[in-house]
Amino acid sequence: MKPKIVVYVFPGTNSEDETKRALEACELDVALVRSDDKTSTAKNADGFVLPGGFAHEDRVRAGAVAAHDRAMDVVVEAAEKGKPVLGICNGAQVLLESGLVPGTSKARRPSAAFAPNIPGGRFRCVHTYVRLMIDPSRSPLLSALPKAAVIPAWVAHGEGRLAAALDELARIERDHLAFAYSAADGDVNPDAVPNGSALGAAGLINEAGNVLAIMPHPERDAWAFMHRYDLIAARTSQEALRPSGGIALFQSFAKAFA
Amino acid sequence: MLDVNEQPLQLALSPDERERVKRGLGREPSIVEWFAFDAQWSEHCSYKSSRPFLRRLPTTGDAVIIGPGEDSGVVRLGQHAGKTYAVVVAHESHNHPSQVVPFEGAATGIGGIVRDVLCMGAHLIGVADPLRFGTSRESRYIAQGVVDGIASYGNAIGVPNVGGDVYFDARFDDNVLVNVVALGIVEESGVIHSRAPRGSAGWDIVLVGKATDRSGFGGASFSSLQLDAADAEANKGAVQVPDAFLKSVLMRASYRVFDVLREEGLEVAFKDLGAGGVMGCTAEIVASGGLGARIELDKVPLAEANLPPPVIAVGETQERMCWVVPPSFTPRLLAIYNQEFDLPGVARGAQAARIGTVTEEKRYVATHHAQTVMDVDIEFLTGGILHERPYELPTPPRQGSIARHADLKDLLPRVLADRDVCSRSAIFERYDGVVRGTTAIPRGYADAGVVAPVPGAPLGVALGLGGNPRYGALDPNRAAVQAVVESARNVAAVGARPVALTDCLNFGDADDPRQFGEFVTAIDGLAQAATALSLPFVSGNVSLYNTSAGGKAVPASPIVACIGSIADISKIASPALKARGSSLYLLGARQDALGGSVVARFVGGEQEPLPEIDPDQVHSEIALLLDAYATYAILGAHDISDGGLAVAVCEMTFGARRRGLGARVYSCNLWAKGIGTAGAWFGEAGGFVLEVADVAAFEELAKTHGVVPLRIGEVTETACVVLGDAEFDAVSLCEAWSAPLRGFYDLSEEAP
């Protein structure tokens, strides 16, 4: 039996289909479930993914309203039981707003935010790489990745700049900084940061290592044909359609259920 | 009855047209009727000036499933796993609204074009936006608002922005051009028409979307009026208010309806509400099926109580669409929108509601609380009118080019930094180009954007654009030829086969013979080039009256989009240099003509003739290019356009920065004999620069196509660009090219 994954779709979510495809390519059984779903599909899931988009129109601020959606009660309960939860882009914003990540507040209050990009708070869409910054053995979601793994992804957000109080940033840097923006060779440097994010942070993880929030989209660079702008790599249509690049993160996520 | 001649009603209809309405009805029209005819007979809806000329365009071809006439054109793409897929494409302008309220104008432009594609039963796979901005300080605010509007709306609905182009010219100061293209994918058997099916008398007419409000009242007539600064405030009321959040849910709910319709095997009709609002849409959807309609205006869901009947009938509130379905299906349809996708919970008053019935009798009847407020012959209403406009053809310069010299060392960095050449990334990075996870070549990486719209299938769709305002200002006919040729070249450059065209024709006043003459001669240019390339126009739009109060028109702007089909997504490439030691080839002879070129700003010749274009030769070059891609003889190709060959080579190098590759091009005496150095390096005669891996195979292939390619250089291992005996550091050239638009949002900086 394949592990059952629920991808939650809030009103305004827009990346559910490609997220589902990437997960399915990793031998997972994926269901798209609307956030107002009243069946028990979600409760029985083995893991959860919150995809990108503009849940509830990002009213108030990105992820703020969705964090109070009833669907998040299910996600929080699952996360506290240790089930794997992955949030990408808007999903990552929801996880921070819900206090699950970095999860340093005992009362599960938000302790950090993905704030408007610098400069100008403007939406930016650029290709990037992210480098794994923690020991992969610390998280079941990441344990299949090599140390300092570099994964390609697309930045596509207006609010992705990590912001927190200084002492909280120090805690994040020590225990929760899962991914930082990097060059293709894994070099972490200020030029690689597209949005002014503190610590160059691209992804954060909770203490237990089962909840990961990542801003850039690995699912949008997850197939060989998506690297066409870079090199002619594939010589046949089969090669062009094989999973590649950003799929590595989803493959590692899938290993959490092994 | 009100006497409109005493001006209690603000109508755009001319006194003559008002007489024709009265004569046709045999009585004084009601107020609702006046507004209905005002919208339906506007230039925007009826194409009353342009229609006879549009017939000159070729519109048929093997791949065409639906040509012009419905909400969008539909073109066959290819088969996968036993299913035949088609691309849906629509192309429009939102010029006037964007000049008045740039953010909302541009956003509703995207919103409207997306509905046009959605209503064919298609899933949205891409949008693109050709933009023409002014250079004044005020224009820069407009430019920012337009870009923000496109970003805000397109990003939220989750449709990738796959292409577009941007030009800056002072002649757009009073009239920005904001064109939009949308692409969709549909199984051929799932195409939904925008006309009531045969035998649908007695069926329900269902309105779905945003609750009707006062916004967008008079939009159709507004867009056919000249813009006057004093009227700008008054005109703001005619611009619609976008709601991308609601649209995002509406799209998903409609996708669900498509699935159910397919399961039930039902043939229905679906149409976008645009110009003319409820009346315009419902009248056209039934009239095109040879039927009539009875609409109960009081059944239209309203955002505020007591809206007057004319506003309900013709107001252009956004985010609305209309279904014609059998009554047995109506409850299911309403349940999907209102319960399953909970439209009322997404936006106040949003819902699907039955508002009328299709009738056998060819009349359009509207009632309001059982009072008949409109009752007219539907063919008279929707048949539109024709105006025969006098026109005067322009006489562009066609002779007098001279050989000019260019100091490469001095000019190359300046040409790269020119406002029409420099990098546009500050603009297109604002748009989500990769949502849906189907983008193969994102915007800005190549001459055309490419998506692979069917997950798991090797099929691809490319979108290329053409439409150079410097050309349009000088020679509208040749500008039109060039727009077609350029859009097709852009598609071929990535390895896609050009299969169909759309156009948006942005011109001045129809009642100014000289401005209308530019339109007429441009149509002929479009027809000539499209015929030579065997490409049909499958949809399009005409935007006239792009004229300021002073009577100045924008440069003739026939803007063309070309759809390319890709059977095997492994056989495409970007123009970025890829391999040390491969050879650079030129297709397309260089010319001395610098008319309309960027370099002419520096060396003179701006008003001289445009380069000659031979569409038949272009046809052969494209055929060669596609064969070369199919056999992997080439690694990439770049279309030669703004800034000429030198800029094309530089851009190929910039794309290879990470690989540390460079280019060496031999002295132009070797490949542009007898041509001045300005024309050789910077002339904008069309063509391609190719990176060739297998020289022998490529040259052999060229012979079979009767094309003589010129070997002009090679790919080197140093990050340098060497052009003849001028050597440049690629990094500093790239900086010169990248810098100018970085200050797009910083108004303290000078315009580039």
Contacts between the chains, C-beta under 8 A, distances in Angstrom:
chain1	res1	chain2	res2	distance
A	11	B	245	7.4
A	11	B	248	7.6
A	11	B	249	5.5
A	11	B	342	7.8
A	11	B	345	7.9
A	11	B	346	5.7
A	12	B	156	7.2
A	12	B	245	5.6
A	12	B	248	5.7
A	12	B	249	7.5
A	14	B	156	7.4
A	14	B	157	6.9
A	14	B	158	2.7
A	14	B	248	6.3
A	14	B	435	5.9
A	15	B	158	6.8
A	15	B	435	6.1
A	15	B	436	7.8
A	15	B	437	7.3
A	17	B	436	6.7
A	17	B	437	7.2
A	17	B	455	7.8
A	18	B	435	7.9
A	18	B	436	5.9
A	18	B	437	2.6
A	18	B	438	7.3
A	19	B	437	7.8
A	21	B	437	6.7
A	21	B	455	5.7
A	22	B	437	7.4
A	36	B	342	7.1
A	52	B	435	7.4
A	53	B	158	6.4
A	53	B	248	7.8
A	54	B	155	7.8
A	54	B	156	5.1
A	54	B	245	6.9
A	54	B	248	7.5
A	57	B	156	7.7
A	57	B	245	4.1
A	119	B	745	7.8
A	120	B	745	5.8
A	122	B	151	7.9
A	122	B	430	6.3
A	122	B	745	7.3
A	123	B	151	5.5
A	123	B	155	5.9
A	123	B	430	5.7
A	123	B	431	8.0
A	123	B	432	7.4
A	124	B	429	5.3
A	124	B	430	7.2
A	125	B	428	7.9
A	125	B	429	5.5
A	125	B	430	7.3
A	125	B	431	6.3
A	125	B	432	5.1
A	125	B	433	5.4
A	125	B	434	6.7
A	126	B	429	5.7
A	127	B	442	7.7
A	154	B	434	4.7
A	156	B	155	7.6
A	156	B	432	4.8
A	156	B	433	8.0
A	156	B	434	6.4
A	156	B	435	6.6
A	184	B	658	6.6
A	217	B	434	7.1
A	217	B	437	7.8
A	219	B	437	5.4
A	220	B	434	4.3
A	220	B	435	7.4
A	220	B	437	5.0
A	220	B	439	7.2
A	221	B	434	7.8
A	222	B	437	6.9
A	223	B	437	7.9
A	225	B	440	5.0
A	225	B	452	5.7
A	225	B	569	4.7
A	225	B	570	7.1
A	226	B	437	7.9
A	226	B	439	6.7
A	226	B	440	6.2
A	228	B	440	5.1
A	228	B	441	5.5
A	228	B	450	7.4
A	228	B	569	7.7
A	228	B	572	5.9
A	228	B	573	6.5
A	228	B	574	6.5
A	229	B	441	5.5
A	229	B	442	6.5
A	229	B	445	4.0
A	229	B	446	7.0
A	229	B	574	4.5
A	229	B	576	7.0
A	229	B	655	7.8
A	230	B	574	7.9
A	230	B	576	7.6
A	231	B	578	6.2
A	232	B	573	5.6
A	232	B	578	6.4
A	232	B	632	7.7
A	232	B	635	6.1
A	232	B	636	8.0
A	234	B	570	4.6
A	235	B	570	6.2
A	235	B	632	7.1
A	236	B	568	8.0
A	236	B	570	5.6
A	237	B	458	3.5
A	237	B	568	4.8
A	237	B	569	6.3
A	237	B	570	5.2
A	239	B	570	6.3
A	240	B	458	6.3
A	240	B	568	7.7
A	240	B	569	4.9
A	240	B	570	3.9
A	241	B	456	6.7
A	241	B	458	6.2
A	241	B	569	7.4
